[in-house]
Amino acid sequence: MAQRDSHPPLQFVCDVPAISILPAAACGDREKDWRTTDVLGDEFPDKVKNAKRNAAFDANDPPPIPDGISRETMEDLPFSLVIADAQMEDMPLIYVNSAFERVSGYSRNVVLGRNCRFLQGPLTDKKDAEAIRKALDAGEEITIDILNYRSTGEEFINRLLISPMKQNGEITHFLGIQSEQPKDRAFAERAARLDEQLREVQHRVKNHLSLLLSLIRMESRKGADAQGSLKVLANRVEALNLLYDEFSRPGESEGNTVALGAYISRVCSALNMLDGHREVRMNLETDELRISIDSASQMGLLVSELLTNALQHAFEAGGDGMVNVRLWNSEDSNTVCLRVTDNGNGMPEDVDWPNEGSLGARIVRELTNRLGGDLEVESGKDGTAVTISFSAATLKGDQ
């Protein structure tokens, strides 16, 4: 199979290996390891072919994807997304988007109907695969870094975010969002050292994949401004991904808390790059503050929404501007304040944001309420300022 261009972030594993799979390029030209098939018209590893397609799966008439999710929306997402059927034997893939194809090197007509354990290989850690299996058996969300293989045989570190999907209270599917991570020699040592801490992150950061899934459903229903919606979804995924990465950084984690200033700084930097507004400058000022992992996950999404709103709506296309993000602790250390300002166009006078507005406005309102915050908005011809005040004890998890 010809090698395809890399397009991070991607990849997904949804079960433990029953056999070890060596993709084509890892096998060289050994006839016992791969062959060309008339059906596929390309080199296709026998070991992948032997990962049998579910007998009930008809490639010409695949099972429907869950209600409320648009194939068109998922197809154009800038990150990899797959869906596995939890009610069919061996949990086969019933949908992969084009981003998955680009990075894995496998076309969807090859992988649909098969369990995606074939992405694992001889050096995949069995403990990681077992952790995934246990989460799936229990119907739980999981985030984990695991060694996978492309169709070329190239190894890569795959960060998996897996979430069950339910209909009428019953798990019908599993959704996977994937992010390719840098691979270095210190990975194994670092992973072992952080194993317990990262598993605690997986336990604490709850319901956020379910939130993303609901966002995908809502964006699918909207239909309008598809490209803008997909960009916003990418920003939301990146905010959660950065939290996991922040907790993995040596010296950054203490117990079950995260350095909020460092995390928010990385969120701001990443979103500025992702959004592509090179002409809009960003200034960040933060005090030192450690908060709980669960609070940090919601703060990251909150900052992501506020920045995305400013970058997309405050400035004319191609126009320059400034966005300021300030995070500070009150003098008595009892209150934490987040303030995001821009010098853009200001909001329309007839819009009571965030009580009225887009999905992003509703998310800001919901996250603020979850964190027990008080939100104030000032907007005029000189720009917009959003200030949210939180109880420091609440953010730290003391209440």
C-alpha positions, 0 to 999 in steps of 0.5 A: 500500500502506498504511503500517504501524507501525514496529517496529525492528530490521528489514530485509534485502537478500540480493542486488545490484540488477538494476534500481533499485526505487522503492516506491509512495510514492516514485512518488506517484500516477504510473500508470506507477509503480504500480497497484492489482491485484485479486489483492493488493487494494492499491497494488502497485508495478509495479517490485516486481511486475516483480521476478519470482517464481521460476518454480519457486516455488508461493506455495500450496506454498512450499519447506520451511524448513531442518530443525530450525527452527520457523515458530512460533518465528520468527514471534514473534521481536521482530526481523526474520528472513528465509530465502532459498533458496540453491539456487533460481534468483535466491535467492528468499525462502521465509520472512519473519516478521511483524516484517519485514512490519510495517516493510517494509510488504510482506505476505509473499504479495507478497515470497515467491518474489522476491529481496529486492533490491527493498528497494534504491533509487536512493541505495543504495550499489552498493559495499554491494550488491556486498559482499553479493553477494560474501559470498553467492557465497563462502558467507560471513557478513557484517554491513553497514549499507546504505540500503534503502527501505520500501514507502512510499518512506521511506529507512532504514539497515538493518544486515544480519547474514547467515549461510549455512545448511548441510545435509550440508556444502552451503549450502542457505539464507541466514538474515538478521537485521536491525536498523534504525539511526538515519539522519542527514546524517553517515551517508555521511561516517561510513560512508566513514571507518569502511569499512575498520575495519567490514569488519575487524569483519565478518572478525573476528566469526566464527561468531556468526550460526551460533551464533544460528541454532543457538540458534533451532534449540534453542529451537524444539525446547524448545517450553516457555516460548516468550515467555521464550525469544524474549526471551533470543534478542533479548538475544543479537542485541542484544549482537552488534549493540551490538559492531558499533555500539561499533566504529563510534563515533568515537574508540572504536576503536583498530586491532582492539580495543574498549574493553571497559568502554564496550561492557559498559556499553552491553550492560548498559543495553540488556538492562536496558531490553529485559528490562523489569525496571524495579524491578531496579536495576543497578550497573556498575563497570569498569576501562579495558581494551582487548581484541580484537574477537573476545574482545569479541564473546564477552564481550558474549554472556557478560555478556548470558547472566549478566544475563539469568539474574539478571533472569529467575530471581533475583527474584520477579515485580514484586519489586525487587532489585539486580544488580551487574556489576564488571569489573576488571584485577588489580594486575599487569595479567595477569588480568581478572575479571568478577563478576556478583552479585544479591541475589535468591533464590539457586539451588536447592541441587540444581542444579550451575550452569552444569554443569546448567541451561538453554541459557543455562547451557551457553552460559556454560560454552562461552563461558568455555571459549572464552576460557580462563576460570575460573568460580566460583559462590557462591549462597545465600539472599542471592543469587548471585555468578558470578566469571570470571577470564581471562588479559589476554593471551588477551583482547587476542589476544596468545596 
